[in-house]
Amino acid sequence: MSVRINLEKDGKKESGFMGFSWTLLFWGFWVPLFRGRKKDFVLFFLFFLVKIGLIVQASNESLKVPRTIEILDSYKPSYISLIPTLLFVIVQGIETWLSYYYNRHCTNSLLENGYYPPENDEYSVALLKNYSYVPYTKEELEDKSIREKYKKHSDVARKEEEDKFKTFFIISFIIFVILMIIGRFEFSVIWK
């Protein structure tokens, strides 16, 4: 879901990506696998296993609460039981941070391996230069019309990324509200 650019080396074409990696945020370790980045896949898969372990641990802790209330008619919360949830929140923060930087990492590694945009692909060149992946040449800095064309291309890409973020935020907010309503309903049913 990020901005895609075309890169090639010796006739072999690859896709570079810029901006926030929404696919990595939602699909995790599958993204490096489909991009053919085996080392990244292994690291993200291990990260996924840690996240699953924290979810299981937090779920086990939350299942103890009704059982304790049933047996003892009371429940005294423990701060230790919050550790898996806190770690899960930290892992989610790290995952969001990785989603922000992963496309830059992949595109930079392609550029370091000699992949460059095709000569006739002004869009890819404009984005690489405007997102500071590749420096402007002296001629481009002196020619205002070229810089304006490049800026138009990057403005379109940035607007697209901004729209994706707004959509994600709105959908997340709606899901949050629905979950709060459901949770409130279930909480009131449990205590009746």
SULVEN-V928340 format. One record per pair of residues at least 24 apart in sequence whose ideal C-beta (glycine too) atoms are under 8 Angstrom apart, sorted by the first residue. I is the first residue (numbers start at 1). J is the second residue. D is the distance in Angstrom with one decimal. If there is no record, write none. Layout:
<<I | J | D> <I | J | D>>
This chain:
<<1 | 164 | 6.0> <2 | 103 | 5.3> <2 | 161 | 7.3> <3 | 127 | 6.5> <3 | 157 | 4.5> <3 | 160 | 6.5> <3 | 161 | 6.6> <5 | 107 | 7.5> <5 | 117 | 6.4> <5 | 121 | 7.7> <5 | 123 | 7.2> <5 | 124 | 3.9> <5 | 127 | 5.5> <5 | 128 | 6.7> <6 | 117 | 5.9> <6 | 118 | 6.1> <6 | 121 | 5.3> <6 | 124 | 5.1> <7 | 107 | 7.8> <7 | 110 | 5.4> <7 | 111 | 7.5> <7 | 115 | 3.9> <7 | 116 | 6.3> <7 | 117 | 5.9> <7 | 124 | 7.2> <8 | 115 | 6.4> <8 | 116 | 7.1> <8 | 117 | 7.6> <8 | 118 | 5.7> <9 | 113 | 7.0> <9 | 114 | 4.8> <9 | 115 | 4.5> <9 | 116 | 7.2> <14 | 110 | 5.7> <14 | 115 | 5.5> <16 | 103 | 8.0> <16 | 106 | 7.1> <16 | 107 | 4.0> <16 | 110 | 5.5> <16 | 111 | 7.7> <16 | 115 | 7.3> <16 | 124 | 7.5> <16 | 128 | 7.8> <17 | 103 | 4.0> <17 | 106 | 6.2> <17 | 107 | 6.1> <18 | 103 | 5.7> <18 | 104 | 7.4> <18 | 107 | 6.4> <18 | 127 | 5.8> <18 | 131 | 5.4> <18 | 133 | 7.7> <18 | 157 | 7.0> <19 | 103 | 6.2> <19 | 157 | 7.1> <19 | 158 | 8.0> <19 | 161 | 4.5> <20 | 99 | 6.0> <20 | 100 | 5.6> <20 | 103 | 7.4> <20 | 161 | 6.4> <20 | 164 | 7.5> <20 | 165 | 7.2> <21 | 99 | 4.7> <21 | 100 | 7.5> <21 | 102 | 4.7> <21 | 103 | 4.8> <22 | 99 | 7.2> <22 | 164 | 6.2> <22 | 168 | 7.0> <24 | 98 | 6.7> <24 | 99 | 4.6> <24 | 102 | 5.1> <24 | 103 | 7.9> <25 | 95 | 6.8> <25 | 96 | 6.6> <25 | 99 | 4.1> <28 | 95 | 7.5> <31 | 102 | 7.5> <35 | 106 | 6.6> <37 | 106 | 6.9> <40 | 102 | 8.0> <47 | 91 | 7.6> <47 | 94 | 7.9> <47 | 95 | 7.4> <50 | 91 | 6.6> <51 | 88 | 7.0> <51 | 91 | 5.2> <51 | 95 | 7.6> <54 | 84 | 5.2> <54 | 87 | 5.2> <54 | 88 | 4.4> <54 | 91 | 6.3> <55 | 88 | 6.4> <57 | 84 | 4.0> <58 | 84 | 4.0> <58 | 85 | 4.9> <58 | 88 | 5.9> <61 | 85 | 7.8> <66 | 190 | 7.9> <104 | 133 | 7.8> <107 | 133 | 6.2> <108 | 133 | 6.7> <122 | 149 | 6.9> <122 | 150 | 7.9> <122 | 153 | 7.0> <123 | 153 | 5.2> <125 | 150 | 7.5> <126 | 150 | 3.8> <126 | 151 | 7.8> <126 | 152 | 7.9> <126 | 153 | 3.7> <126 | 154 | 5.9> <127 | 153 | 6.2> <127 | 154 | 5.7> <127 | 157 | 5.6> <130 | 154 | 3.6>>
